Amino acid sequence: MAIKRLPSTGDSPRSTGVPESLVPGGAADSAGFPWAGRTFDHHETAFEGDSGEASAELTAAVAALRAIAAEASAAPTAEAHWDAVARLANAHTAVIAALATSRVLVPMLAEAGDLGMTPDGKIVEKSQELSIVAVAAPDGRSVLPVFSSVAAMSGWNDTARPIPVPAPQAAVAAAQEEHDMIVLDAGSPDLVYGVRRPALAALALGESYVPAWADPEVATAFESSAEAEVDVVRIWIAPADLAGTLAAPEVDVRIRIARDLSRPELDALLGRLQQVWASERVIAERVDSLRVHPLLPGAARA
């Protein structure tokens, strides 16, 4: 999905039998100004001297997050797991904080523009356009891909051209274009990180980010949602997507059920709870996505 279109910065000239001014990639643009010497460093931009490498702080923050997520996943006891989860919340906060001071690269991909015809009847491209593209998340939502480095972007698509912007600016643009998330370094398994809707808002506004599953107000809102349900012993939340890769919803909602319920009874209970969650402002604003785990009597305690 294209969200912006800009003139081509020029491909290699091709022999098409038409004047150079009509061929994308000519020596000059349509106004006659040469392409030679144009770089991202012109106009005294903030990215003069940018090597195209990733921010060391951002790379370290993502690596620390991955290490703690792996520790939480492999924890031998529930106590060790929850200890790692507590540290994981700070790791997610640190990634967003590092992004807030980082430059990211927004990829642009070439698309055919206007077509023309040569004197001998051959169809040629009169122009090409570059488009900033969106991708689809596993749940189908629109995501803006950004990259920490030229290498990471090339690994995703080696024909993409980098547009350097401050990460908060990319977050603002994503929100304005109604993208639900940003994904950092898509296609790089060790680096990929999904900036979900609440984190996207914090990044755009320059605010500190706390994952929903570590937010006391969110936890309280879920606990309060079941006060009228006599069959609910306890309700609590946990991270579903530990490493932030968008491989799962953001939050696990775990519900301890007091007695064995029939399927219609359980469905009715969950339906009532979901209606409460949808109407609760704190949950609606701070939780990106969730999945529900009802725990019936005899189920192992988490």
BELZINOR-V279824 format. One record per residue. N is the residue number from 0. RES is the residue in three letters. PHI is phi in whole degrees, -180 to 180 (none if undefined). Layout:
N,RES,PHI
N,RES,PHI
This chain:
0,MET,none
1,ALA,-84
2,ILE,-114
3,LYS,-161
4,ARG,-127
5,LEU,-131
6,PRO,-63
7,SER,-62
8,THR,-89
9,GLY,105
10,ASP,-102
11,SER,-62
12,PRO,-58
13,ARG,-123
14,SER,-86
15,THR,-124
16,GLY,84
17,VAL,-118
18,PRO,-57
19,GLU,-58
20,SER,-65
21,LEU,-99
22,VAL,-105
23,PRO,-56
24,GLY,95
25,GLY,-67
26,ALA,-71
27,ALA,-138
28,ASP,-81
29,SER,-65
30,ALA,-92
31,GLY,92
32,PHE,-85
33,PRO,-66
34,TRP,-74
35,ALA,-55
36,GLY,88
37,ARG,-79
38,THR,-143
39,PHE,-72
40,ASP,-86
41,HIS,-72
42,HIS,61
43,GLU,54
44,THR,-69
45,ALA,-70
46,PHE,-105
47,GLU,-61
48,GLY,85
49,ASP,-63
50,SER,-83
51,GLY,84
52,GLU,-89
53,ALA,-73
54,SER,-63
55,ALA,-62
56,GLU,-65
57,LEU,-67
58,THR,-61
59,ALA,-66
60,ALA,-66
61,VAL,-67
62,ALA,-63
63,ALA,-65
64,LEU,-60
65,ARG,-62
66,ALA,-64
67,ILE,-70
68,ALA,-62
69,ALA,-64
70,GLU,-64
71,ALA,-65
72,SER,-66
73,ALA,-99
74,ALA,-59
75,PRO,-76
76,THR,-134
77,ALA,-62
78,GLU,-63
79,ALA,-66
80,HIS,-62
81,TRP,-71
82,ASP,-65
83,ALA,-68
84,VAL,-62
85,ALA,-61
86,ARG,-75
87,LEU,-65
88,ALA,-59
89,ASN,-65
90,ALA,-68
91,HIS,-64
92,THR,-59
93,ALA,-67
94,VAL,-64
95,ILE,-66
96,ALA,-64
97,ALA,-67
98,LEU,-62
99,ALA,-61
100,THR,-113
101,SER,-109
102,ARG,-89
103,VAL,-121
104,LEU,-110
105,VAL,-94
106,PRO,-82
107,MET,-120
108,LEU,-118
109,ALA,-78
110,GLU,-133
111,ALA,-66
112,GLY,-101
113,ASP,-70
114,LEU,-106
115,GLY,-136
116,MET,-131
117,THR,-77
118,PRO,-56
119,ASP,-94
120,GLY,90
121,LYS,-86
122,ILE,-85
123,VAL,-132
124,GLU,-81
125,LYS,-80
126,SER,-157
127,GLN,-126
128,GLU,-124
129,LEU,-106
130,SER,-124
131,ILE,-77
132,VAL,-111
133,ALA,-117
134,VAL,-124
135,ALA,-102
136,ALA,-74
137,PRO,-55
138,ASP,-93
139,GLY,93
140,ARG,-75
141,SER,-82
142,VAL,-129
143,LEU,-93
144,PRO,-81
145,VAL,-134
146,PHE,-135
147,SER,-82
148,SER,-153
149,VAL,-64
150,ALA,-62
151,ALA,-65
152,MET,-69
153,SER,-64
154,GLY,-67
155,TRP,-82
156,ASN,-158
157,ASP,-78
158,THR,-101
159,ALA,-73
160,ARG,-112
161,PRO,-86
162,ILE,-114
163,PRO,-81
164,VAL,-145
165,PRO,-63
166,ALA,-57
167,PRO,-60
168,GLN,-67
169,ALA,-64
170,ALA,-65
171,VAL,-63
172,ALA,-63
173,ALA,-61
174,ALA,-65
175,GLN,-64
176,GLU,-90
177,GLU,64
178,HIS,-86
179,ASP,-81
180,MET,-150
181,ILE,-117
182,VAL,-117
183,LEU,-92
184,ASP,58
185,ALA,-57
186,GLY,87
187,SER,-116
188,PRO,-54
189,ASP,-83
190,LEU,-119
191,VAL,-59
192,TYR,-150
193,GLY,-95
194,VAL,-94
195,ARG,-76
196,ARG,-51
197,PRO,-65
198,ALA,-69
199,LEU,-62
200,ALA,-65
201,ALA,-63
202,LEU,-64
203,ALA,-67
204,LEU,-94
205,GLY,72
206,GLU,-105
207,SER,-73
208,TYR,-112
209,VAL,-125
210,PRO,-57
211,ALA,-57
212,TRP,-73
213,ALA,-110
214,ASP,-90
215,PRO,-58
216,GLU,-69
217,VAL,-68
218,ALA,-59
219,THR,-64
220,ALA,-63
221,PHE,-68
222,GLU,-60
223,SER,-69
224,SER,-64
225,ALA,-106
226,GLU,-60
227,ALA,-90
228,GLU,-100
229,VAL,-70
230,ASP,-89
231,VAL,-103
232,VAL,-80
233,ARG,-159
234,ILE,-136
235,TRP,-149
236,ILE,-122
237,ALA,-152
238,PRO,-72
239,ALA,-98
240,ASP,-110
241,LEU,-56
242,ALA,-88
243,GLY,71
244,THR,-96
245,LEU,70
246,ALA,-77
247,ALA,-150
248,PRO,-58
249,GLU,-73
250,VAL,-124
251,ASP,-95
252,VAL,-107
253,ARG,-108
254,ILE,-125
255,ARG,-85
256,ILE,-94
257,ALA,-74
258,ARG,-144
259,ASP,-68
260,LEU,-112
261,SER,-69
262,ARG,-58
263,PRO,-62
264,GLU,-65
265,LEU,-66
266,ASP,-62
267,ALA,-66
268,LEU,-62
269,LEU,-65
270,GLY,-63
271,ARG,-65
272,LEU,-64
273,GLN,-65
274,GLN,-65
275,VAL,-65
276,TRP,-61
277,ALA,-66
278,SER,-93
279,GLU,-87
280,ARG,-59
281,VAL,-60
282,ILE,-69
283,ALA,-62
284,GLU,-84
285,ARG,-106
286,VAL,-106
287,ASP,-76
288,SER,-161
289,LEU,-149
290,ARG,-133
291,VAL,-112
292,HIS,-122
293,PRO,-77
294,LEU,-112
295,LEU,-80
296,PRO,-52
297,GLY,93
298,ALA,-71
299,ALA,-61
300,ARG,-84
301,ALA,-92
